[in-house]
């Protein structure tokens, strides 16, 4: 059996089929970033984004979960000179706790920012529902060697189906892949509805194009005759470091929730992610969030130790099964 290798920089391992490790012990993601990322690329993007500052009621939307990253993001967006509308998406299977609601109220009041909860259940298409149903059925199956094989195959294919524009009823292993497709539709339509061009999100995400140029921006233009909307991953745009957060969070009176860790996996905020994490980890041999956390190490947002800690905390038993979470939410 081949030996499992882990990247010297991040927590990616060769258990993940999309990861390879070079002779120096560095994974393909870190290698590419270290070779091609240029600070000047995002500096010019920041200038471009600032051209959307207007004196309208709102010139951007800012996704706010009440967590550290998004709360600090709201502060930074205001500092940049924007007049944001802060918002949280509400989706059937997740309920925001009263204490998080109160925290958001406090933060937005301190920053003098308007806030809305936007129900995105209407954006769940029949195909999305079939994806959820397929995922639910998959997680109901008993673990056998044959099932593990199938699970891994679906994981691999999911990466392909996630990035196509085509709508396919596919039983994604990662709930975030279905959810993100729904969120993208909602970002676009909700921004268009308000005549807004920029939606800031707190995920430290990026892409690199054919010329190996790095970008923090995703341009959405699904319809020829309708304007475009830009999704901006603010942490990447401003090269956010974890150590930048405490000072900002103190200014806006952000407080930790009971049970919060320094860094968490998706399962800490999402019941559906929580319901998937343990079984997927057991079968795949790596945590579903390890690629995301690795990317945060690659860009220097957190260190390896923090990511490992998050994975350890994130590998908890869920109270509900995937099926139960989705049924309770009225999705399937
Ligand atoms: Zn790496």
Boltz pocket constraint, residues with backbone or C-beta under 6 A from the ligand:
constraints:
  - pocket:
      binder: B
      contacts: [[A, 7], [A, 8], [A, 9], [A, 10], [A, 11], [A, 12], [A, 26], [A, 27], [A, 28], [A, 29], [A, 30], [A, 31], [A, 294], [A, 298]]
      max_distance: 6.0
